[in-house]
Structures are given as C-alpha cells and as structure tokens.
Amino acid sequence: MPEVDAAFLALPRRELADAALQRAKDLGASYAEFRLERIRSESIALRDGVLESARDDEDLGLAVRVIHDGTWGFAAGVALTTDEAVRVAEQAVNLAQISRPINTEPIELADEPVYDDVSWVSGYEVDPLNLPRADKVALLVDYSQRLLSAEGVSHVNTRVSSVSECKYFANSEGTSTTQQRVRIGPSIEGVAIDTETGRFDSMRSCAPPVGRGWEYMTGTGWNWDEELAQIPGWLAEKMAAPSVEPGNYDLVVDPTNLWLTIHESIGHATELDRALGYEANYAGTSFATIDKLGTLQYGSPVMHITGDRTAEHGLATIGYDDEGVAGQQWDLVKDGVLVGYQVDRRMAKVNEAVLGTSRSNGCAFADSAGHIPIQRMANVSLQPAADGPSTAELISRVQNGIYIVGDKSWSIDMQRYNFQFTGQRFYKITNGKLDGQLRDVAYQATTTDFWGSMEAVGGPDTYLLAGALNCGKAQPGQVGAVSHGSPSALFRDVRILNTTQEAGR
C-alpha cells in the first residue's frame, strides 16, 4: 500500500491548522475546521493515435470554516504561512458575523468520535502523476493503433484523466486526518463511417473510472487486450444492426449501463439536501421527500441499495469526510422501501428525529480548498443476490427482450422521476438467447415504475463498480467523483423508444 506523498507531508500542515483554529477560538467560534489540500490532475487525449492535448493542473491551498453565533463562515487562501492561516480564520469569522442577521436556523452538528492524527490512503499501486508522460502516451498510442488497424474503424478517440488528491483536516474537537486518494478514468472509442451513406456510429470501452492507479491501464482490474480485440466486431455489428421496433420489452441491464440509472434516479434523489429543497442546482430536487421515509415503495422487494464510503476502489471512498466523519456503509433502500438518505453533520443533527439516527454518514466533501464542503454523493450501489443468477441465466428467462450494455446518453427530470437512457450496445433476446444487435434504443420510465419492474438481480459474479469522475453540484459549481456498483438485473415490461423516430428522422 502506498504512503502519503512525502512532499505533501513536508508542508507545515499542523502549524497552519493550529494557528487558524486558535485564532477562530479566540474570536469566539464555537466550532472551527481547517483543510490543507493539494490536488494534482492530468488529462491526456489522442486522436487517431496522435497526441492531441496534454494538460497538468495543481491546486494547492488552505481553508477555514467556522460556526460563530450559530452561523457558518468560510474563507480560503493560497499562501502557506501562519499569518495567512490567521487571516483566513479571521475572514471566516467576519463572514459569519455579517451573515448572522439573515440566518434563521442556527447551525448544530451531529456528534462524531475524535480521530487523533490518523492517516488513510486509497487502494492503488502506481500514482499516474508520478510516471513519465512519454510512457503513458506510448501505451495509449499502442491501444489506439490496435483499433485503427482493424477493418471498419475510421477514427479512434482516446483519453485518460488522472487525479492525485492529498488532504489534511483538523477541527477544534481534536480530530486530525491526513489522506491521499488516486483515481483514473479512461475512454477509448472507435468510430465507423459509411462513406456511401454518410452514416456513422461509435463503440466505446466499458472500462469505468476507478479508484486505482496507472496499473489499471496495464491490466489490473480490466482486460484491455480482450476488449480492444472485440470493439471492432461490436462496432461493425452495430453499424449493420436493424433499428428497434418501439414497444414494451423485458430488459436485462448490464452493470456497465445500470450504474448511470442508479446515479440519476437514486443517487441524486436520496441526497437529503435535495429531498428537503435546500439544493436544486444541476440535478434539481427530489420526489423522494423526507415525509416518505420508511413508506415509499421505491422498487420491487429484490431492491437493496446502499450508500457506501468504504467500497474498495470506489471513487467516493474515503477514510474520513471533510467534516471528520469516518467512512461507513448504510442502507438507502431495503426490500424496495426508502429507508435512508445521504447526509452531512448538519443535516443529520437537524433531522435526527425523522432519520432515527443522530450521526452523519460521512457525505461532506469539497472539491478544492477554495470551496466550502457540501453534501455529496457516496458510492450508491444496488446489491447483488448472494445466490443470484448469472447474466446468461437472466437472459434465459426472457422470451422477447433486449440486453443492454454500456452507457451513453440520458435524460431525467428535475425531480429525478421521469427518465430515458440509452447505451453502447443492445442485443435482441429471442426465446432466452441473444439474437444480434439492435440500433436506436432508449428505455423510458418513471423511477418507481422502473425499479418496481425489477424481477431479479444477478449474483456477485455479475457485480461491477462503475461510475463517473465529473458529477456536478452546487453554485459555485463543484465536481465530485462517485462510483455505483450493480449486478446484472432483469426488468419486465419496460417501454422502449426508437430514438431515430423520436428525433423525427
């Protein structure tokens, strides 16, 4: 297991924290917290095996958040000196004092045990930011050329994004944490063009972004050799596939597709700030309001959804969140019923009577030192059945249906209720067997109808942790990385649209 980067540990994190927290206390803050963050990121993009762009960023700074007279105050800076730490603490208190007259809800925080000088490092082997760029580009050129050399592939788009995040947190309660997280997100896409008709289509790798390092790009956690060899054939079959006949079908949805439906219809919908109407940016509020906790039939009895800050290689996996709360797992939907939400310390405290618990589940996160921590999504996942069927067994139960693989476009309303999703590949199922690809497929439903139609979930062997690096929330906007695990799952009688017909073409 790697250790926290020595260059980050050499920064005067404890001295800065002590100066800031002491100044906040002297000015009358009832609570204060300090963060020092260094976020290094890199993006490499190739077009047809030729380097198109390469970008490096480093974001380094400190932040102080306080509660003064029941009101939040926040400020940030970039100079790593004790004088700057004191100044930022003074500014945070000053902003709380200015905001106090318009604050109608005094801030209280849920209790959390003290974690004194603890460290945590995510599950990776090789930090991509520490490797020579030429070596990384060479591997991506090789992968691109494999696709380009295949018959029927006209163009190849290749991109890899990597992030190495170091964070020190300390609060006035005595908690201090030092953490390092590494994540990586690859995308390799082949494009085919019919020169006679001008029609084109694409086929992208289903490799999800993960909380791993560069070892992911060389075969740990994903079989690149196998997938790159298969993409040209999948793409050729898709180009020749017939357009789907709209109507109602049974669906077997692969986890490479279902993760995004979980993200949009469950992940955002069970953020408590959205359910309460505190937050509406990017994804709207939620139909799953708090008065429905314990009664809303979210889906069928086989539906078990967890929030999780501890999943191995999860993008939202942490040791401790940005309020000093330890990572944990909890239920959001159990036996198809809404039983929980994603909360931070403030939301946990003010809603403890309804939630039935007085503890945060560790969902506070800021994407840089320059931003205030907000309630952010955990790894929200559909659990497999312990003795559940294989994907092939689920397909064998369908007489007339579609097997959906990979994510593509999506649309969902501002209550997380009405939606439609497409995918990378669609296979007709006839009498329990795959019967060739289809084109122009989208599935449409309401959230509760869709999850209510889920008849079976696959076993652990069908489970995959997928996700996204770029989930947006708040204003000013923040970006968070989040994973969603899922087994393959069988849904009955779901409405299928023909996207070409819907577009009027």
NORFENJO-V772220 format. One record per residue. N is the residue number from 1. RES is the residue in one small letter. PSI is psi in degrees with one decimal (none if undefined). BURIAL is I if it has 24 or more other C-alpha atoms within 12 Angstrom, else O. D_LAST is the distance of its C-alpha to the last C-alpha in whole Angstrom. Layout:
BEGIN
{{N/RES/PSI/BURIAL/D_LAST} {N/RES/PSI/BURIAL/D_LAST}}
END
This chain:
BEGIN
{{1/m/127.3/O/54} {2/p/162.4/O/54} {3/e/165.0/O/56} {4/v/137.5/I/55} {5/d/128.3/I/55} {6/a/-32.1/O/58} {7/a/-34.8/O/57} {8/f/-41.8/I/56} {9/l/-24.8/O/59} {10/a/-13.6/O/61} {11/l/150.3/I/59} {12/p/58.1/O/62} {13/r/-41.4/I/60} {14/r/-40.0/I/63} {15/e/-41.8/O/64} {16/l/-43.7/I/62} {17/a/-45.5/I/61} {18/d/-42.8/I/64} {19/a/-43.7/I/65} {20/a/-45.7/I/62} {21/l/-38.7/I/62} {22/q/-41.8/I/66} {23/r/-41.5/I/65} {24/a/-41.7/I/63} {25/k/-43.9/I/65} {26/d/-30.2/O/68} {27/l/4.9/I/66} {28/g/11.0/I/66} {29/a/133.3/I/62} {30/s/-18.5/I/62} {31/y/144.3/I/60} {32/a/149.4/I/59} {33/e/150.3/I/56} {34/f/139.3/I/56} {35/r/136.2/I/53} {36/l/122.9/I/53} {37/e/140.6/I/50} {38/r/118.2/I/49} {39/i/114.9/I/46} {40/r/133.5/I/45} {41/s/154.1/I/41} {42/e/141.3/I/40} {43/s/127.9/I/36} {44/i/129.1/I/36} {45/a/135.6/I/33} {46/l/147.3/I/32} {47/r/117.7/I/30} {48/d/41.1/I/30} {49/g/6.5/I/34} {50/v/132.8/I/35} {51/l/122.2/I/36} {52/e/-39.5/O/34} {53/s/153.3/O/35} {54/a/131.6/O/38} {55/r/135.2/O/39} {56/d/140.9/O/42} {57/d/148.9/O/43} {58/e/126.3/O/46} {59/d/115.1/I/46} {60/l/127.7/I/50} {61/g/-179.2/I/51} {62/l/156.5/I/53} {63/a/150.9/I/53} {64/v/132.0/I/55} {65/r/138.1/I/54} {66/v/159.2/I/56} {67/i/119.0/I/57} {68/h/120.4/I/60} {69/d/42.9/I/61} {70/g/14.6/I/58} {71/t/138.4/I/55} {72/w/144.7/I/53} {73/g/141.8/I/54} {74/f/142.5/I/52} {75/a/159.7/I/52} {76/a/160.2/I/52} {77/g/176.4/I/53} {78/v/-18.3/I/53} {79/a/124.3/O/57} {80/l/66.0/I/58} {81/t/156.7/I/62} {82/t/-32.6/I/64} {83/d/-41.2/O/64} {84/e/-39.4/I/60} {85/a/-41.0/I/60} {86/v/-44.4/I/63} {87/r/-43.4/I/61} {88/v/-39.7/I/57} {89/a/-42.3/I/59} {90/e/-40.7/I/61} {91/q/-39.5/I/58} {92/a/-44.7/I/56} {93/v/-42.4/I/59} {94/n/-41.3/I/59} {95/l/-36.5/I/55} {96/a/-41.5/I/56} {97/q/-41.1/I/59} {98/i/-37.4/O/57} {99/s/-16.8/O/54} {100/r/-41.8/O/57} {101/p/-23.2/O/57} {102/i/4.4/O/53} {103/n/115.3/O/53} {104/t/1.0/O/54} {105/e/91.9/O/53} {106/p/138.1/O/56} {107/i/125.9/I/54} {108/e/148.0/I/56} {109/l/142.9/I/55} {110/a/146.5/I/55} {111/d/149.2/I/58} {112/e/138.9/I/57} {113/p/156.7/O/60} {114/v/133.9/O/61} {115/y/105.1/I/60} {116/d/110.6/O/63} {117/d/58.3/O/62} {118/v/155.2/O/59} {119/s/153.1/I/57} {120/w/138.4/I/53} {121/v/136.1/I/51} {122/s/168.9/I/48} {123/g/84.2/I/47} {124/y/167.8/I/47} {125/e/-45.1/I/49} {126/v/117.4/I/48} {127/d/116.4/I/47} {128/p/-29.2/I/44} {129/l/-11.5/I/46} {130/n/1.8/O/49} {131/l/150.4/O/48} {132/p/134.5/O/48} {133/r/-36.6/I/44} {134/a/-38.0/O/45} {135/d/-39.6/O/45} {136/k/-44.2/I/42} {137/v/-40.0/I/40} {138/a/-41.7/O/42} {139/l/-42.8/I/40} {140/l/-33.5/I/37} {141/v/-43.6/I/37} {142/d/-47.6/I/38} {143/y/-41.1/I/35} {144/s/-43.8/I/33} {145/q/-31.3/I/34} {146/r/-42.4/I/34} {147/l/-43.0/I/30} {148/l/-31.5/I/30} {149/s/-9.2/O/33} {150/a/143.8/I/31} {151/e/134.1/O/29} {152/g/-7.8/I/25} {153/v/115.6/I/25} {154/s/-38.0/I/24} {155/h/158.1/I/25} {156/v/129.1/I/27} {157/n/125.8/I/27} {158/t/133.6/I/30} {159/r/141.8/I/31} {160/v/128.5/I/34} {161/s/135.8/I/36} {162/s/145.5/I/39} {163/v/134.8/I/41} {164/s/115.2/I/45} {165/e/120.3/I/46} {166/c/138.3/I/50} {167/k/133.7/I/51} {168/y/132.6/I/54} {169/f/138.6/I/55} {170/a/142.4/I/58} {171/n/171.8/I/59} {172/s/-6.8/I/62} {173/e/-12.9/I/62} {174/g/-3.9/I/63} {175/t/138.5/I/60} {176/s/129.1/I/59} {177/t/143.6/I/56} {178/t/125.6/I/55} {179/q/154.0/I/52} {180/q/128.5/I/50} {181/r/138.6/I/46} {182/v/137.1/I/44} {183/r/156.8/I/40} {184/i/142.0/I/38} {185/g/107.3/I/34} {186/p/155.6/I/33} {187/s/119.2/I/29} {188/i/119.6/I/29} {189/e/128.0/I/25} {190/g/141.4/I/24} {191/v/132.3/I/21} {192/a/140.2/I/20} {193/i/127.2/I/19} {194/d/105.2/O/18} {195/t/-21.2/O/20} {196/e/-41.8/O/18} {197/t/-17.9/O/15} {198/g/-1.0/O/15} {199/r/143.3/O/13} {200/f/161.3/O/15} {201/d/171.6/I/16} {202/s/162.1/I/19} {203/m/119.4/I/22} {204/r/149.2/I/24} {205/s/145.9/I/28} {206/c/7.2/I/28} {207/a/119.7/I/32} {208/p/159.2/I/32} {209/p/146.4/I/34} {210/v/163.8/I/38} {211/g/63.5/I/41} {212/r/-179.2/I/42} {213/g/-158.5/I/44} {214/w/-20.3/I/43} {215/e/-25.7/I/44} {216/y/-34.0/I/41} {217/m/-11.0/I/39} {218/t/13.9/I/42} {219/g/-4.9/O/42} {220/t/110.1/O/43} {221/g/-10.5/I/41} {222/w/138.1/I/38} {223/n/87.6/O/38} {224/w/-38.2/I/36} {225/d/-44.7/O/37} {226/e/-46.0/O/36} {227/e/-41.6/I/32} {228/l/-32.3/I/32} {229/a/-26.7/O/33} {230/q/-26.7/O/30} {231/i/-45.0/I/27} {232/p/-40.4/I/27} {233/g/-42.0/I/27} {234/w/-42.3/I/24} {235/l/-43.0/I/22} {236/a/-41.5/I/22} {237/e/-38.2/I/22} {238/k/-41.0/I/19} {239/m/-32.6/I/17} {240/a/-2.0/O/18} {241/a/148.9/O/17} {242/p/154.6/O/15} {243/s/142.5/I/12} {244/v/145.7/I/14} {245/e/118.1/I/15} {246/p/153.6/I/15} {247/g/-164.4/O/18} {248/n/132.7/O/21} {249/y/155.4/I/23} {250/d/142.9/I/26} {251/l/138.3/I/25} {252/v/116.4/I/28} {253/v/122.9/I/27} {254/d/150.1/I/29} {255/p/-23.3/I/30} {256/t/-16.2/I/28} {257/n/-40.8/I/26} {258/l/-23.1/I/28} {259/w/-38.7/I/30} {260/l/-35.2/I/27} {261/t/-38.0/I/26} {262/i/-47.0/I/30} {263/h/-49.3/I/30} {264/e/-39.7/I/28} {265/s/-13.8/I/29} {266/i/-49.6/I/33} {267/g/-55.6/I/34} {268/h/-35.5/I/33} {269/a/-23.6/I/34} {270/t/14.0/I/37} {271/e/119.6/I/38} {272/l/-32.7/I/41} {273/d/-33.5/I/41} {274/r/-43.4/I/37} {275/a/-28.9/I/38} {276/l/-8.0/I/41} {277/g/8.8/O/39} {278/y/-30.6/O/41} {279/e/135.3/I/38} {280/a/-4.1/I/34} {281/n/144.7/O/33} {282/y/-52.0/I/30} {283/a/6.9/I/29} {284/g/-163.7/I/31} {285/t/-135.2/I/33} {286/s/141.7/I/34} {287/f/-20.7/I/34} {288/a/64.5/I/36} {289/t/160.8/I/39} {290/i/-22.9/I/43} {291/d/-14.3/O/44} {292/k/-0.7/O/42} {293/l/126.4/I/44} {294/g/-6.5/I/45} {295/t/-26.9/O/43} {296/l/121.7/I/40} {297/q/90.9/I/38} {298/y/-34.1/I/36} {299/g/-164.1/I/35} {300/s/166.8/I/36} {301/p/-17.5/O/40} {302/v/1.3/I/39} {303/m/116.7/I/38} {304/h/108.7/I/40} {305/i/130.4/I/39} {306/t/150.1/I/41} {307/g/140.3/I/41} {308/d/122.9/I/43} {309/r/11.8/I/45} {310/t/-4.5/I/46} {311/a/133.1/I/44} {312/e/128.5/I/45} {313/h/13.2/I/42} {314/g/144.1/I/40} {315/l/-27.7/I/39} {316/a/14.3/I/41} {317/t/133.2/I/44} {318/i/163.8/I/47} {319/g/-43.6/I/51} {320/y/141.0/I/51} {321/d/-173.1/I/48} {322/d/16.2/I/49} {323/e/12.2/I/51} {324/g/22.7/I/54} {325/v/131.8/I/52} {326/a/145.0/I/52} {327/g/145.8/I/49} {328/q/170.8/I/49} {329/q/144.7/I/47} {330/w/166.2/I/46} {331/d/137.3/I/44} {332/l/-44.4/I/41} {333/v/126.4/I/40} {334/k/128.4/I/43} {335/d/32.5/I/42} {336/g/-1.2/I/39} {337/v/137.6/I/41} {338/l/119.3/I/40} {339/v/-3.0/I/44} {340/g/171.9/I/44} {341/y/171.2/I/42} {342/q/124.6/I/42} {343/v/157.5/I/45} {344/d/-173.0/I/47} {345/r/-38.5/I/51} {346/r/-47.3/I/50} {347/m/-36.2/I/48} {348/a/-42.7/I/50} {349/k/-47.7/I/53} {350/v/-19.9/I/52} {351/n/18.9/I/50} {352/e/-32.0/I/53} {353/a/-38.5/O/54} {354/v/-40.5/O/50} {355/l/-24.5/I/49} {356/g/12.7/O/52} {357/t/151.1/O/53} {358/s/13.1/O/55} {359/r/139.5/I/53} {360/s/150.5/I/50} {361/n/22.7/I/48} {362/g/43.1/I/48} {363/c/35.0/I/44} {364/a/132.7/I/45} {365/f/140.2/I/44} {366/a/140.1/I/44} {367/d/-0.8/I/42} {368/s/168.8/I/45} {369/a/-23.8/I/48} {370/g/-2.5/I/47} {371/h/148.0/I/45} {372/i/143.5/I/46} {373/p/136.6/I/46} {374/i/167.6/I/43} {375/q/120.0/I/42} {376/r/159.8/I/40} {377/m/137.9/I/38} {378/a/-177.3/I/40} {379/n/106.5/I/39} {380/v/120.1/I/37} {381/s/146.3/I/37} {382/l/124.0/I/36} {383/q/142.4/I/39} {384/p/164.2/I/40} {385/a/135.5/I/42} {386/a/-40.1/O/45} {387/d/32.7/O/45} {388/g/166.5/I/41} {389/p/165.0/I/40} {390/s/169.3/I/38} {391/t/-41.6/I/34} {392/a/-38.5/I/35} {393/e/-38.4/O/37} {394/l/-43.8/I/34} {395/i/-36.6/I/31} {396/s/-16.9/I/34} {397/r/-2.5/I/34} {398/v/129.5/I/30} {399/q/-42.8/O/30} {400/n/101.3/I/26} {401/g/-166.0/I/24} {402/i/136.2/I/23} {403/y/124.9/I/25} {404/i/128.6/I/23} {405/v/134.6/I/25} {406/g/152.0/I/24} {407/d/157.1/I/23} {408/k/-108.8/I/20} {409/s/163.0/O/18} {410/w/161.9/I/19} {411/s/134.5/I/19} {412/i/148.0/I/22} {413/d/176.7/I/24} {414/m/2.2/I/27} {415/q/5.4/I/30} {416/r/39.0/I/28} {417/y/-54.0/I/27} {418/n/130.3/I/24} {419/f/165.7/I/21} {420/q/144.2/I/19} {421/f/146.5/I/19} {422/t/-161.9/I/17} {423/g/-174.6/I/19} {424/q/-45.2/I/20} {425/r/143.5/I/21} {426/f/124.3/I/20} {427/y/128.9/I/22} {428/k/135.8/I/22} {429/i/122.4/I/26} {430/t/119.6/O/28} {431/n/44.5/O/31} {432/g/8.8/I/32} {433/k/150.6/O/31} {434/l/138.6/I/28} {435/d/45.2/O/26} {436/g/161.7/I/23} {437/q/157.4/I/21} {438/l/163.0/I/17} {439/r/165.6/I/14} {440/d/37.7/I/11} {441/v/135.0/I/14} {442/a/140.3/I/15} {443/y/141.4/I/18} {444/q/138.3/I/19} {445/a/174.6/I/23} {446/t/159.2/I/26} {447/t/-49.6/I/28} {448/t/-34.3/I/31} {449/d/-43.3/I/29} {450/f/-53.6/I/27} {451/w/-24.4/I/31} {452/g/-22.5/I/33} {453/s/0.2/I/31} {454/m/112.7/I/32} {455/e/-33.6/I/34} {456/a/149.1/I/36} {457/v/148.7/I/36} {458/g/174.6/I/37} {459/g/179.6/I/40} {460/p/-28.9/I/41} {461/d/-17.7/O/41} {462/t/-1.8/I/37} {463/y/138.1/I/37} {464/l/138.7/I/36} {465/l/107.3/I/36} {466/a/-167.1/I/33} {467/g/-162.0/I/32} {468/a/148.6/I/31} {469/l/-11.3/I/33} {470/n/41.4/I/32} {471/c/125.0/I/32} {472/g/147.7/I/32} {473/k/155.4/I/34} {474/a/174.5/I/37} {475/q/115.8/O/38} {476/p/147.6/O/39} {477/g/141.9/O/36} {478/q/151.7/I/37} {479/v/131.1/I/36} {480/g/149.7/I/37} {481/a/136.7/I/36} {482/v/141.2/I/36} {483/s/154.6/I/36} {484/h/115.7/I/34} {485/g/152.4/I/36} {486/s/145.6/I/34} {487/p/172.6/I/35} {488/s/150.9/I/32} {489/a/149.6/I/32} {490/l/126.2/I/31} {491/f/140.2/I/29} {492/r/137.4/I/29} {493/d/57.3/I/26} {494/v/140.2/I/23} {495/r/129.2/I/20} {496/i/129.4/I/17} {497/l/152.5/I/13} {498/n/111.4/I/10} {499/t/-31.6/I/9} {500/t/-44.7/O/6} {501/q/-41.1/O/6} {502/e/-29.5/O/8} {503/a/-2.0/O/6} {504/g/24.0/O/4} {505/r/none/O/0}}
END
